[in-house]
Structure formats: structure tokens, C-alpha cells
């Protein structure tokens, strides 16, 4: 996967999927707005430090990005990982640890399912079809609110950005997604996710307000372009793991 425009969203972890990391551009715009809803949103910590975002897709399974679980190409031990659920404010909510050995990664997408003790939260509804270009989506996360040292400005409250899905051959997406892969490309409408938003839910919003999980956020250039794994293309895998 090309790394020319892609910057991984995890502030301290490195992917092992052939992605090249880069420094955030000086002109990056974070933006976005404070979320007022997101019961399925999950914050991930390693050694007590916030690193990624995820979504509860069943009461026992969290869906997030695979690269969140690797540090310099080596797996992060279960005992170092915790999740915070049940609150839009990361300083509140319930802390959970993963079930030992309860990680299942996708073979073709930057997605990881993690088993945890039963959560008392509303779970995300999964998309059953591939994402269509032209759709405006919301990307949720507790990630960086500034450019530069993103570790220093992780949001304590859930935030959201608005982006629009574009065709994979859009010139703005050059290098953002792998040809034939399971990622889709998005361009900024308002706000752009950054470090700490990896694994964050990409949601469609229907006119009556119902939200559907379309994707798992996994990278951006911090300026205009972002990408996510397509949940609709991974639905069979997600169901096979979470129903076992």
C-alpha cells in the first residue's frame, strides 16, 4: 500500500501491513465537532495511554484497526491493553480488558475483532452492502485536535468529522488505497481525523437519524483525504467471528 499521502492515525503504534508512516503536514487541519451521540464508541489504551478508537459491534466484540495492536511490527500483549466504554467522555465509563487470546484479525483488511467481557452498551448496526461513492459520512474518535505533537492534544470527549466518499480512481485518492483492496476513499467536508482515531467508526446517517457502521477508519493525510476499511465487504468475516 502506497504511503505517499497516508499517515497512520495511531500516535504511538506502527502498522505491519506494509504502510509507510510519515510526519503530519504542518498545514494539517483537524477541526471537527463535539459528538452528542455514540453509545457504541470505544476508546483503546496501551499501558494506560490512549492510542485508538473502536466500535462495539456486539455486546462481547469490539471492531477496530489491526495496526493498533502492533508496536514496531511486534504484537502488543493483551495485558497491556484496556478499553473504556459507556461514555462520550473518556475520563468516565467502564474499563474492560480483552479476553486473553480473543483477537481475530482480517486477512485482507486493516480490521481487528477483540473479545471482551459483556458490555452494557448499544451496539453498532453493521452495513450489509459496499460503500457507495457520493455518500456523506461521519467519522468518530477521541484522537488529536492539533497538528504536530498529536500525543499532547488527544481529545477527552468524543469528536466527529464529516467526509464524503469518492471513487477509488479519484485523483485526490492517489496512493490512499490499494487497488483491489477493501478500503474506500473519503475527502474532507469538515474536520479530518488524526492520531488516536485509528479504528474509529465511519457511520452513515439516515434522514430519521439511524446510524449504520460503514467502515473502520485507518489513515489520513491530515489535510484533505482519508481512508477506511469497508465493513460491507468484511461482513461475512465479522459475523463468522462474533457468532462463534
N, C-alpha and C positions, 0 to 999 in steps of 0.2 A: 504494500500500500504506500503510495507516494506520501512524502512528508513535507512537501514544499509549502503548503498552506496550513497543514494540520498541526495543531498544538494540543497535546493531551490535556484533559481537564483536571486530572488529579494533580494536586500541588506537590506531593512528595513521592508518588509511586510511578513506576515506569512499566509500560506495556511490554508484552513479549510477542506481539503479533506482527512484528516487522515494521512498526511505526517509528518514525524518526521524530524525536522531540525537538523543540526549538523554544527560544525565549519569546515571551509575549511581546508583540509590537508596541512601541512607545505610544502610538496613536490609538491604541485599543480603547473601545468604548464598552463599558459593562452595562450600565443602565438597568432597565427592567423595573419592575414594581413589586411591592409587598403583596404576598398572596393572602387571601382571606379564606381559602379553602384548599384542602389537600390531605384528607384523613389517611390516605394510602401512602403518603410520602414518608421515607425512611432516611435517616442520617447514619452514615457509616463512619466509625472511628478505628484507627490503628494506634495502639499504645496511648489511647485517650485523646488523640489528635484527630480533628475532622479531616476526612480525605475524599469522601464520595457521597453520592445520593442514590437512592433506590426507590422501589415501589413494592408494597405488599400486594402480591397477586393472588394469594390465598392466605388463610389465617396462619399457615405454617411456612410459607415460602416467600422470600424476597427476591425480586429480579433487579439486577444492577449490571455494571460493566465488568467483564472479566479482568481487565487490566488493573482494576482496583486491588486485586489480590496478589500482586507481584511487586517485588521490590528488587530492582536491579536484576531482573529476569529470574528471581528466586521466589517461590511461594511464601506468602505471609502465613505464619502459623495461626490456627484457629484461636488459640489462647490470647492472641494479641488483638483480636477483633471484637468490637461491640457495635450494637445498633441502638439508636434511640427512635422510639415510635410513639404515636399517640398525641403529638403536639406540634403546632407550627413553629413554636419556639424551642430551639434545640436545647435550651437550658432546662426544659421541663420534659414531661413524658416519661416513658418506661424504658429502662435499659435492658437489652437482651444480648445473650451471647449465641453464636452459631452452634448448632448441634455438631459435635465432633464428626468430621468426615462427611458432613452434609452439604458439600458443594458439588454442583454439576455444571460444567461449562459447555457452551455450544461449540460444536466442531467447526462452524462456518461463520459465526458472528461474535462480536465483542460483547457477549452476554454471559452472565453467571446467575444461576439459581442457588440460593442459600437457604437451607432449612434452619428454622429457629423454633423455640417453644411457641405455643399458640399465642397469637396476638389478638387483642380485643380491639380491632380497628376495622373500618370499612375498607374492603379491598378494591383494587382497580379492575374495571371491566376491560377485557382484552379485545383488541381488534381481530376480526376474522378474515380480513382482506388486506392485500398490499396497499401501501400508502399511495394516494393519487397526487400528482403534481397539481399545484394551484391551491391546495388546502392550507389555510392558516392554522397554526398550532401554537400551543403553549408549552414551554419547557420550564420545568420546576427544579429548584435546587437551593441549597444553602451555601453556594460557592462564593468566590471572590467578588467583591463590589468595587475593586480598583485594579488598575494595571500595575505591572511591576512586581512587587513582593506580594503575591497573592495569598501567601500564608498569613499575612498580617491583617487581612481585611475579609476574613470569612464571615458571612452573614449569620447572626444568631437567629434570624427569623427566615422562614421560607419565602423565597422570591420567585418571580416568574418573568419570562421573556416571551415575546411574540415573534414568530418566524413564519415564513411561507415556504412550503415545499416546492421545489423546482425540478425540472427534468434532469436526469443524470448527465446529459450532454450539454447542459447549460455552461457556457464559458466560465462563469463565476465558480463553478464546481471543479474546475480542472485540478486534478490531484487530490480532491477531497474524499473521493470514494473509489474503491477498487472496482474495475469493470467486472460485471457479472456477480458482484458480491451482494450481501444482504443489507448494505447501508443505503440510506436515502439522503439527499442533499437539501439544505434549507438556507434561505437568505434572511438577513435581519429585517424585521419590521420595527420593533422597539426592544432594545436590550439584546445582549449576546451572552450566553453562558460562558463561564470561565473555570479556573481551577477550583475543584471541590464539587462541581456539578456533574462529573462523570457518573454515568448510570442513572441520571435523573430521568423521570418520566416525561415523554413527549406526548401530549394529550390533544385530541380533537375536542371541540366543544360544540355540541348541538344547539340549535336555537332555543330549546327548552332547558338548556343548562347541563344536560348529562355529558359526562366526560368519558372518553374511551382511550385506553393506552395504545398508542400507535407505534411508539419506538422507545429505544433506550439510548440516551444521549452519550456520545463517546468522543467528540472532538470539535474544535472550532479554531478559527484564525484570530479570534478575539476582536475582529472588526466587522465582518460582513457575512461570513459563510460558516455553516455548522453542519454536522452530520449526526446520524443516529442509526442504530440497527433497527430493522423493520420487524416488529412483533408479529404482524400477519404472516410473514414468511417463516417465522420460527414457532408458530402456534402449535404445530404437532409435537415439536420437541418440548415446549413448555408444558403442555398437557400430559405428555408421557412421563415427565419427571414429577410433576405436582400431584398426579393421581396415583402414584405408586404406593 
